[in-house]
Amino acid sequence: MKRNSFFIGVLVLSLTSAALGCGGGDIGNEADLDISTGPDQDGGQNDPGALADGAADTSARPCDDGLDCTDDSSPSPDACDHVLLPGFCLIDDTCYPEGAEDPDNQCYSCQTAIATDTFMPDDTLACDDGDGCTTDDRCQDGQCVSGPVDCDDANPCTADTCVEGQCSHEAIAADCDDGDLCTINDACEQGVCKGSAVDCDDGNPCTDDLCDPDKGCLNPPVTSTEPVPCEDGNLCTVGDICVNGACQAGSDPPDCDDGNPCTDDGCVPSKGCVPLPNSLPCDDGDPCTVEDVCKGSVCTPGPGSLSCDDGNICTDDACVPGEGCVHTPNAQPCDDGEPCHLDDFCQGGACVPGPTALACDDLNVCTDDSCMEGVGCQYVDNTAPCTDGSVCTANDTCGAGKCTGTPISCDDGNECTIDSCDAMTGCLHEPDMLKPECRPQIVVDYPPRAATLDGTRDITITGSVTSKAGFITQLVVDFNGTPTPLLPDPVDGSFSLAVTSNQGINTIVIDAQDQLGRPDHVVQSYYYSTVWYPVDIDHPEQSQVKDGMMIFLGPEVWDDNDTSDADDIATIMTLFVKNLDLSGMISNPVATGKEYGCKYKVNLGTITFNKTDMPVDLVPVDGGLRIKVTIKDVYVPFNADFSGNLGLCNAFDTNGHVTVDWITIESTLLISVDANGEPVVQSTGAKVTMAEPKVSVSNFLVDLLKDFFLGDLKSMLQSAFEDQLGATLEDTVANALKSLALDQSFEIPPLVGGGDPIELAIKTRFSSINFTSAGGTLGFWATVVVPKGTTHNPLGSIGRAACLTGQPEPFTFPKKRQLELGLHDDFFNQITYGMYWGGALAIPLTAEDLGQDLSQYGITDMTLDVDFLLPPIISSCNPDDTLLMEIGDISIVADMKLFGAPVKMQIYTTMIAEAEIVAVDGEIGIALKDPRFLDLEIASIEGGLAGAEETMGTLMKETFMPKLLETFTGGALGSFPVPEIDLSSFDPSIPPGSVIAISLEEVLRIFGYTVLSGNVK
């Protein structure tokens, strides 16, 4: 602002007046002034030479604005006031009295109670829209509205229109209704509705057929003094006549008797007399038939016949039709009751003895045979020499009617054979298949059961097989489904097989058989990988999987442009901005100096702003995020403090306020990760723009000084926001990202039985951050830790190791949806490993836990000690890339009573089944299909009860393993909550439970990752 002698003179005059106690009232008036710079307020009349030696120009300045509706005055030599008179509006430099209409809009008027600088809508005014086809024109919300003219002539056969204020009615072709019920198919013809006559004939001879235009068809009963004959359609009535519009049946029935006892004489209304066949008893006149019955209107022979049996086997009995029973002698074989004669026959109607004697030889050399008359054959024991036909006896003789001898001995002295004798072939020595000690014994020396191996993939399986029964006739080693026949060393039974390990499970199944056919069966497995993650709860970093968990956050996760709910990060940033302390960014005083002999200081008070409307835009860009924050309606109170040698400067002390319509802060934040897994956010520089501040003052001196301190204020606000808010945004976004790293615990229920649940802890830290315009991809080092609760000591949780290919497996999200979660198999395997390491897979069970009745197997008092010697793992390192669940060497110690006898067994089983990662009810788990491989080995049995091995093998395969599979499929194995982003951790003001959660749409497999793809719930 320019200084001039005119203003100095005004200041001196004012100070002198104040010192003498002259004058009164406020100095100046309060008004909102725009701070934008422009010409000096004296209109450029500031020539330093205009007044000499500071002399004041006291001449009055002309203030007449030429308007009748303003009161013009000059409060000071260099100012004019133009106050609008009551009852007037001043619009576009034109005076309008109260109620005056807007010349450009007949529905607007001057309404001083609402506004004096513009016309306002006036619904009390009349208007005319100039359209002759409308009526009831009126003002409404500042517009002239109306309704159409009614041209309806109530004729459906005309089209009614209004043209230039005149109604017209043009004939049309259309369906219509002429209102006459005696016409149908009404239609418009030349503007008139016409129809064709309706047919009222109801087909009833007992009614008259009429039509009434208002009522339609009428069918009243016929009127006649004589009976009107009719036919009611019933042939079983005679003399039908009309009565009250209906045909009434006559009272005389027809005569229908046909004289046949096998018919029922009836009448059918539609046919008249009809003889109906019946099924009554009758007599057809033949004595050889009984139970005659009517059939088809005729008496037919009955189903029974006359019995003519005279009880004599030597006569033929018959019935002659029309005559009766006849008995004729025959020559049939018969029995006269004497046992010592055979082939008796009939003669002259009687039975006589036959010519053949009874043979009584029983083919037994140890009896004497004869026949006694009236009694039959007799057999008396003897003591004659004999032979029993068996090579298993010696010294055979007759006694008590049997040939017997002394048994010979077949004992071969071998405890592993069952000795017996066959009567035809002699002594037999069958192998004892039930004694465990008599089976071949397979021992695997390397690899040990339930081993975890790294190093070279090529190993040699070594072991031995022996049998008490003699030499081994067959040995087959099946490695990963490929059987290889081997010949063990004949001296010590040793064998070996060189194999190449696969990533994950490797199964070894060995079958052997000895010379007596006894078998042995061994099932065991080991895990192989070049990468292992040893779990240590005190050092979680050593088992963390790089990019074990990855999250893709699309643009809508960062900012969905909806602040009604806290489900995106921009909304959370809005809450952060609400709590900004703008006052803390200002350094008081904002302006100091000396003007017109007075020193001044301007201090700002507490800054407030609109906290209900403060948009935050957060947009992913290459390398990070672009953020834009808009703060509206900024209000800044201030105090202007004056002092000086004149001693009167403090009379100008005053308060006021500054307003700023909007302030916008924009910055691009570059985001990366440091070596410690901490997100690093760097601002490229905050750019701050703002509307021009406006000042409200009640002191003319402050008004003169506002340009000095407002310029400083705007510059200070911009610098404070750029320097301090930029750094604050860096910290806020960094802290927001840090909260995405999971550090949480979850509980896994027991698989089966009444065991205790186990608590696993997920630990993560950032491994990678990558932003593009499509969104942000966040990678995490991830692990699962738990205190050790098992006695086993594997190398650690298995690693995929790129399926041993030595080639990288690049993973990228499909980015099909706004929120995608990727879980690497190595991290997922740490879930099941955590259960194993924590002891949750050592399970004591009872028969009740299996949920089945085992009495059908003869099993009672059963307990099972189940121990997973290896953790369950998932892997897709196979030729068809199928995700498999692999469980090696489950140890089962079974204690029970089998048919009352105590039995104890050691069993090992291994299983491979197709698996699927599923998300159900907010949890991720494993669903299993039918096993690809399921085999078990009964390693030992105590109690020696025959059949126990077969029974337990059946029980394990048909009962226990399906129950175990069912448990896995139910989601207990490795299930854990789908991770959610807890927004309440960003700021205490965010309501608890505000999360970014996935609404799952699809589960994908990409290399070693399971990807959950969806949108924000």
Helices and strands as residue ranges (DSSP letters): H 5-20, E 31-34, E 70-76, E 79-84, E 88-91, E 94-97, E 101-102, E 105-109, E 120-121, E 134-140, E 143-148, E 158-163, E 166-171, E 183-189, E 192-197, E 210-212, E 216-218, E 241-243, E 246-248, E 263-268, E 272-277, E 289-290, E 293-295, E 298-300, E 304-305, E 315-320, E 324-329, E 341-342, E 345-347, E 350-352, E 356-357, E 367-372, E 376-381, E 393-399, E 402-407, E 417-422, E 426-431, G 436-438, E 441-446, E 451-453, E 458-466, E 472-479, E 482-485, E 494-500, E 504-514, E 519-528, E 532-533, G 540-543, E 545-553, H 555-558, H 569-578, G 583-585, E 591-595, E 598-604, E 616-621, E 624-643, G 649-652, E 654-673, E 679-683, E 687-690, E 694-697, H 700-720, I 721-725, H 726-738, E 743-748, E 758-772, E 775-785, E 797-798, G 801-804, E 819-824, H 825-837, E 842-846, H 847-850, G 855-857, E 859-868, E 873-875, E 884-898, E 901-920, E 923-942, H 948-955, I 956-960, H 961-969, E 976-977, E 981-982, G 983-985, E 995-996, E 998-1006, E 1009-1016
